[in-house]
Amino acid sequence: MNFYNDLLGISPVLIVSLAGLIVVILEALFKKGETISYFLSIISLILAGLFAIYTYSMYSTAFNGMVAVGGYASFFNFIFCVGALLTILLSKDYLAKRNINYGEFYILVLFATAGMMFLASGVDLIITFLGIELMSISLYVLAAFARTDPKSNEAGLKYLLLGAFATGFLLFGIAFIYGSTTTTNLKVISANFQNYQNDFLFWLGVGLLLVGFSFKVAAVPFHMWAPDVYEGAPTPASGFMSAVSKSAAFGAFVLVFIFGFNGTNEQVRYAIAIISVLSMALGNIIALSQTNIKRMLAYSSIAHAGYILIGLASANELGKQGVLYYSLAYILMQVGAFGVVSIVEREENKALNINDYAGLGHRKPLIGVLMSIFMFSLTGFPPFAGFVGKYYLFASAVQAKMTWLAVAGVLATLVSVYYYLNVVINMYLKEQPAEVLNNPEQEKISISSAFAVLISAIGIFIIGILPTLVTRYFEKLF
């Protein structure tokens, strides 16, 4: 590819990065530039999403084989734009409600999205590292964005300290792999994979990379940061971190472990399977006892990391398709669920208990229905996207002769039914709080927020009914 085609191939990340820089300048020049930054961010993400669709058929690499373009990279670029766009639409009124309506929020979302795009398109471990750091640094600041809120400060600090610790594992892993292979290019490593079968240094590097990625997806036992960070961060940012950044990490996970390391060996796959089972078990069991809805969704996100890891442990074609499909479905489900939480939440972190949702389905029928769709889909009920995603992942485990892993996933799903349906029961079968009845204006819904959660719910339904709308793009990824 020539230089022009290289730039065209990475045009989505260029558009998002350039928009981020322009918003930085606007915020420096204008004292009250939040509205301009908001609309510019929306336009840039729509434009980047359109370019991701346009470049899908390129199926190549750019910049001397360091960055994948088209196919796999374009698919992830598109879903990151969708997740970031939904987050920004949900954020404007939420930030105003919390008195933290600063344009820097949009800058951080844009740069985090750019990092995610690099992360899911890096055919070289150096690009993977740059992407993960750009994403992580932006998310550290997003978590602590509510500067006057001690919980938000605590969230940012915990994420920073533990994230820096995990980065050390990732960087050491890359160093060991480079030391044993003399390259960081995944295509070269894949082509010569048989030469490293007995290389201890190489497998040590693979193990360290597994730890680093497991932290980024909040898988057990590297999950300790997730509940406190998701609870303390501004609610739209929590949805962004728990869904979109997790999908980005899984995008890199698949690139490195399945395409780069040829699915790795049986021992590593079983290690991933064990992490998967632990994540599904611990995430779902602890979520049962949560009364704060953000902590409940945080623990459930740990369980969902376990579900997606089934596809990586299977390391077959169905597993790859399951990871990609579930990444899109999970962004719509989780960002939508956190979107409803941000609408219901009031200033000073009020109305975050599950009991506060009592009667919501009667007060706000549309919001009640949408939240029910998100809960049913996260549980895995048909005809929603969550069901189809879990089917692909569980079927991949059976195909890989790891039926026990599929059984563990089904049992974990059964446990999750209780706490997801508990939200629905509260919305429709519990009496409404007196304070809300006396002051119904407390739950105002803006057009942009309603549009974001509505689009998420419609997307979940459409790709659940017609999964081939998504899966047909998985036939050729590179």
Secondary structure, DSSP 8 states (H G I E B T S, - for coil): --HHHHHHHTHHHHHHHHHHHHHHHHHHH-TT-HHHHHHHHHHHHHHHHHHHHHTGGG-EEETTTTEEESHHHHHHHHHHHHHHHHHHHHHHHHHHHTT---THHHHHHHHHHHHHHHHTTBSBHHHHHHHHHHHHHHHHHHHT-STT-HHHHHHHHHHHHHHHHHHHHHHHHHHHHHHHHS--BHHHHHHTGGGGTT-HHHHHHHHHHHHHHHHHTT-TTS-TTHHHHHHHS-HHHHHIIIIIIHHHHHHHHHIIIIIISTT--HHHHHHHHHHHHHHHHHHHHHHTT--BHHHHHHHHHHHHHHHHHHHHHH-SHHHHHHHHHHHHHHHHHHHHHHHHHHHH-BTTTBS-BGGGGTTHHHHSHHHHHHHHHHHHHHHT-TTSHHHHHHHHHHHHHHHTT-HHHHHHHHHHHHHHHHHHHHHHHHHHHS---HHHHH-GGGG---HHHHHHHHHHHHHHHHHHH-THHHHGGGS---
